[in-house]
């Protein structure tokens, strides 16, 4: 888990989205997402989570499938 944020995914939503897993991998500028073990799924690359710039591209691509949680106030 990252020190400042956590990235959570809902695979049931991502699998239902036509090409959504691939889109998430493509839009993230710091490679937080990688291809998952199942078709149409993603894995969160924990080593890259703290590199997140909070650009919101992943949540725009999948508002119900990705959640970025700030671990600070």
C-alpha positions, 0 to 999 in steps of 0.5 A: 500500500502507498504511504499517501494514497490507496488505489482500490478497484472493483473487478466486477465493474472493470470486467463488465466494461468493454475494454475498460481494463486496457483503457485504465492501463493506457490512461495512467501516466505513472503505471499504477495499473497492469494487466490482471491475471484474468481477462479484462481485469487489472492489477494495482502495481503497489510500488507505483501507487505513491507516484500517483499525481491525483490526475483523476484520469482513472476515476474518469475512465471508470467512476464506479471501478476505481477509487483513489483514497487519500490516507491523509487529511 
